[in-house]
Amino acid sequence: MLKQLPFLASGLLTFGLILNFGGGIAPGIAQSSEVIAGIPASAEKTIAEKLLGHWEVKDPQSGENLSFIFAPKGKLFFILPEDNSKKRALELDYKINPETKPMQIDLQINGAPPALTIFELTEEGKLQLELDGIAPEKPRPEKFSDRASLLHKISEETKLPEDVELIVLNNPAKSGQKVALQYIKIINQAQEEYFQKQGKFAVDMEELGVVTNLETENYRYQIVPQGDRTQSTMLTGTAKNADFPSYTSALIVTNIKGKNQVVVVTCQTDQPSMTPPTMPIVSKSDRTQFECPAGSHLIP
């Protein structure tokens, strides 16, 4: 497990992941040096360009060189210490504000809340970066600590070396959506079976006879009966997190080739939303097809 660089460890735990890598990681001790003063407000491009490239800092505990590659479009690769001769890297997003002193940089792993910190470029061309004690949702440090990292640039290369494996982390929103769709599928299957036996849809989970938790970490589920329950029913999956989309799934009885069949129509909000879509509507061009309301789209 990552024992140092608290931001990286905390960021990984945000996703419920525990990564086991060999070697301890500790920020390098910054040497005293003067930083560039009087940077004009229009210097963002210049500072951004100076950041691009491959930077290294020596871990004072292990003696290993830790690598940071600042790439275009706000991408940052952190190359982890080797584990069984394998080189692996994490991909982060970064955003800078060069108009403050010290300058500000936000580091983010895969959509998690960013870790707010500070950096400076020294007159010697080195990068002073505060990594000690930073974590998502913690205040940005106002000054550098004694353990701030001092990195030196070894090349202008911005691409990850071919022998380094990029670790792909699960996006928490994507994972949450998969769980939501699994819940919806299970409840819909139970509703369809109930309809085949009873000729109508169940009014709630108790009547449906499915034992499950209707409120999870990320979603709240609810059966919304429609009319006399013989023609349709609706199930909503309402996001409890503003970064997640919401869902509405409808089971609708329709006549296809002379036979009544239950059609499942599931709609997802186009953007993250804590309000589920309204009931899907019948297509004007084909009565056997259905459309999601504005602001949402059909999930196959």
N, C-alpha and C positions, 0 to 999 in steps of 0.2 A: 504494500500500500504506500502511496505517496505520503511520506512523513513530514516533509518540509514543503516549502512553497505553499502555504496554507490556502491561497486562492485556488490553486489547481486542485488540491485535495477537496476543498469545500465545494468547488464547482462540480467535481465528479460525483460527490455524494448527493448533490442536488438531484441528480438523475437516478439515484438509487443504485449506483454502480460502485463496485470495489475493484480497483485494478491492482494487480500485484506485479510490481516491477522491482528488479534488483537495484541496490544502491540507494543510499540516502541522498536527498536533494536539499541543498541549503544555499541561500543566496550568498554571493561573494561579498566580501567586505569592501566597501567603497573607500578608495584612497582620497585624501583631500585634494581638491582641484577646483579651479575657478570655472564658472559656467559662463556661457555667452550671455552678455547683457544687452539690453536695449533692442530686443527683437521687435521689428515693426509688426503691426496687426496683419499686414498683407503677406507675411512670411510663411503662411500655412503650407503652400506648395513646396517651398524651399525646405522647410523642416521635414515634411512628408517624404521628400526625395532623399534627404540625408538619412532617414531611418531605413530606407530600403536596403536590403542586403543581409548577409550572414554574420551574426554577432555571437561572440562566445564569452563566457565567464567561467573561471575555475572554481569548482566546489571546494571550499577550504577543508571540508571533512574527508572527502574521498579523493581529492586531487583530480577528479575527472573534469573535462571541459563540457559545460552545458551549452547547448546551441539554441539560438533564437533566430529564425529567418523571417524578417519583415518583407512581405510580398505586396504587390499592387492590390488595389481594391479592398484595402483594410483587412488583409489576411495575415495571420501570424502563425508560424509553425514552431512548436516547442519540441525539440528532439530529446527524448528521454534517455537516461543512461542505459547502456547496453544490458540486455538480459539474455544470457545464454547466446551471446554473440549476435543477437538480433537487434537491429536498430528500429525504433518505432517513434512516432511523433504524434502529437495532438495538434489539431487545427483550432485556432481561436480567431475571433474577430476583434479588431481594435479600431478605436476612434480617438483622434487627438484634438486638443485645443491648445494651439501654440501662443495664444494671446495672454495667458496667465503666467505668473511666476511663483513657483516653478510651473512648467507646462503640465497640462493634464492629459492623461490617457485612460481610456476605458477598455477593459479586457473582458471578453464575453465568450463563453463556451456554449455553442450550439443552442442559442436562444434563451439560455438561463439569464437571470438578472446579472448585469455587468458588475465587475469589481472595479472600483474607482481608485486610481492611484496617480502618481506624478512621475515626471521624467525631466532630464536635462541633457543637452549635448555639451560636452566640455570643450574647452579650447584645444585640447589635445585630440579631439575627434572621437572621444569615448562617449558611451551612453550610460548615464546614471539613471537607474530604474528602481523604484521602491516596490519590492515584492513582499517584504516582511509584514505579516499581520493583516494583509488585505484579504477581503472576501466579499462575495455578493451581499449587497444591502448594508454594508458597513460604510461609515463616513470616509470620505477621501482624506488621506493624510495631508497635513498642511506643510510639512517639511520632511526632509530625508532623515531616516533613522541611521544609527551606527551600522546597521546590517543591510543598508541599501546596496544593490548590486551595481557593479561597475563593469560594463561590457565593452569589449573592443571588437571592431569590425575586421573580419578576416577575408571577406570578399564582397563583391557587389552582387553576387548570385542571389536570386529571389525564388528559385525553384527548389523544391524538396529533392535531395539526392535520390537517385534511382534505387539505391540499396536500403532506403529507409521506408518502412511500411507505415502508411497513414492509418491511425486508429479511427474508425468511424463510430461515434457515440450515438446512441439512440436519442432522438429528439423527444423530450417529455410530452410535448403536445401530440406528436405522432403516436407515441405509445398509448396515451390516454384515449386517442380517437379509436385505436384498434380495440381497446377494451370496451369502449362505448358501443361500437358496432357489433361486438360479440354479444353484449347484453341484449341489444335490440333484436338480433337474429334469434336468440334463444326464446325471448318473450313472444316474438312474432310466430315462431313455429308452434309454440304452445297455444296461441290464440287460434291459429289455423286448425289445429287438431280439435280444439274445443268447439269451433264453429261446425266442423264436420259432424260432430256428435250431437250438439245442442241446437244447431240451426241459428245461432246468434253468437256474438262475441261476449266474452266475460267483461264484467263491469270493473273489476279490480283484480289484484294479484291473488287475493284470498279466494275469490271465486274461481280464478284460473287454476289454482292449485299448484302454483310454482313458488317454491321457497327460495327467495333470493333477497339480497339487500338492495333496496331501491335507492339508496344513497351511498355513493362511493366517494373516494377522495376528490374526484374531479367532476362527477356528474350526479344529477338527481333525475330519476326516471319516474314517469307517471302515465298511467293509462287514462285516456280521455275518451269516454264513451260518446258515440255519435247516434243521435235519434233513438230508434227502438233497438239498436244494436244488431239489426238483421242485414244491414247493407254495408256498414263500414265501422271501423274503429281507428283510434289514433293513439300513438305512443310517442311521448316526448322525452328527449334526453337533453336536459338543460345543463349547460356548462356552469361550474361553480368558480371557474378560473377565467379571467378576462382574456387570456391568451388562447383559449380553446374555442372551437366552433360548437354550435348546438345542432341538434337533430330533431326531425319529426318523421315518424314512420307511420304510414297508413296501410291498413288492410282493407281493400275495397272489393266488393262482390260485383263482377261485371260479366256480361254475356259474351262469350267468345265461341263462335261457330255453333250457336244454338245451345251451349251449355254454360251454366253459371260457374264461374271460377273465381277464386280469391287471388287478387293481384296485390303484390307488396310494392309500395312506393316509398322510398326513403330519401329525404331531402336533408342536405347539410348547408348551413349558412356559408355564404361565399367568404365571409371574413370572420375572425374570432368574434363571438357574440354570446351573451348570457341570456339571450331570448331565442327560443326555438322558432322555426318557421311555422306558418299557419298550415291548414290542411291543404294537401296537394289538390290540384284541380284537373278536371277532364280536358284533354286536348280538344280544341275546336275542330281540328282536321280529322281526328280519328278517335271515336268514343271509347276505343279499347286502350288508348294511350293516355298517360297522365303527365302533367307538368308541375314543376315545383314553383311556388310563389316567388315573386321578385325578391332578390337578395339571397337566393339559395339555389342549389343545383342538385341534380339527381345523382344518387350513389348507386352504381350498378349492383 
